[in-house]
Amino acid sequence: MSEEIKIIDSLWVLKTAEGYKIGLTNNAQEDLGTITFATMPKVGQRLVKGDSLIELEAEKAVSEFSSPISGTISAINVAAEQDPSVLNDADQTKAWIAVLTDVDGTELQ
C-alpha cells in the first residue's frame, strides 16, 4: 500500500482528492472472519474522533470501529452497504468504508 496510508486501530486512512478515505485493514478482516452485516455511517453525518464509524457482524466477532479522525461523511461505500462481503476484499483499499471531509490533517500526525 501507499506510504501515505496511516494505520490506526485496525483501520487505514488515506488522503485522496475527495477527502480522507477510511477502510478496514487486512488484519482486522482476518480477526473478524467473513463479514456478514455492516451498519454503515450516513452521508452528511459529522463524526468526532472516537465516535462510532461502523458496526460489523462477522463469523468470529461483532465489532464496532471508532472513527480515527474527525470530519463529515461525504461518501460511503455503497457496494459494502448492499453487500458487506465487499469488506472482506484481500485488496484492503477496496474494503473502504467512508470518505470524510472537513478534516484537520494534524489529527493524523
C-alpha positions in Angstrom: 0.0 0.0 0.0 1.0 3.6 -0.4 3.2 5.3 2.2 0.6 7.9 2.6 -1.7 5.4 4.3 -1.9 5.6 8.1 -3.0 2.6 10.1 -5.0 3.5 13.2 -6.7 0.9 15.4 -7.4 -1.7 12.6 -8.4 1.0 10.1 -6.4 2.6 7.4 -6.7 6.3 6.4 -5.7 7.7 3.0 -5.8 11.3 1.9 -7.4 11.4 -1.6 -8.7 14.2 -3.9 -12.2 13.5 -2.5 -11.1 13.7 1.2 -9.8 11.2 3.7 -10.8 7.6 2.8 -11.1 5.2 5.7 -11.1 1.4 5.4 -10.7 -1.9 7.1 -7.2 -3.4 7.3 -6.4 -6.9 6.3 -5.5 -7.7 9.9 -9.0 -6.6 11.0 -10.5 -8.7 8.3 -8.6 -11.7 9.5 -9.6 -11.1 13.1 -13.3 -10.8 12.2 -13.6 -13.6 9.7 -16.2 -13.3 6.9 -18.2 -10.1 7.4 -21.9 -10.7 7.1 -23.6 -7.5 8.2 -22.5 -3.8 8.4 -24.1 -0.7 9.9 -22.7 2.0 7.7 -22.4 5.7 8.6 -24.7 8.2 7.0 -23.6 10.8 4.4 -23.6 14.2 5.9 -23.0 12.8 9.4 -20.4 14.7 11.5 -18.0 12.5 13.4 -15.7 13.4 16.2 -12.5 11.3 16.6 -13.6 8.3 18.7 -17.3 8.3 17.6 -18.7 5.1 16.2 -17.9 4.8 12.5 -19.2 1.3 11.6 -20.6 -1.8 13.3 -19.7 -5.1 11.7 -21.1 -8.6 12.3 -18.8 -11.4 11.2 -18.3 -15.1 11.7 -15.8 -14.7 14.5 -17.0 -11.4 16.2 -19.3 -8.5 16.3 -17.2 -5.3 16.4 -17.6 -1.6 16.4 -14.9 0.6 15.0 -14.4 4.2 16.1 -13.5 7.0 13.7 -9.8 7.6 13.7 -10.3 11.3 12.7 -13.0 14.0 13.0 -14.8 15.1 9.9 -18.0 15.0 7.8 -19.0 11.9 5.9 -19.1 12.9 2.2 -19.4 9.4 0.8 -19.8 5.8 1.8 -19.0 2.6 0.1 -22.5 1.8 -1.3 -21.4 -1.6 -2.6 -20.4 -2.5 1.0 -23.7 -1.2 2.3 -25.6 -3.5 -0.2 -23.2 -6.5 0.2 -21.0 -6.4 3.4 -18.8 -9.1 2.0 -17.1 -6.4 -0.1 -15.3 -5.5 3.1 -13.6 -8.9 3.0 -11.6 -8.0 -0.1 -7.9 -9.1 0.0 -7.0 -5.7 -1.5 -7.7 -3.7 1.6 -8.1 -0.5 -0.5 -11.3 -2.0 -1.9 -12.5 -2.5 1.7 -13.1 1.2 2.3 -15.9 2.4 4.5 -16.3 6.1 4.1 -14.7 9.3 2.9 -14.5 12.2 5.4 -14.1 15.9 4.5 -13.6 18.9 6.8 -10.8 17.0 8.4 -8.0 18.6 10.5 -5.0 16.8 9.0 -3.0 17.3 12.2 -5.1 14.6 13.8 -3.1 12.1 11.7 0.4 13.2 12.9 
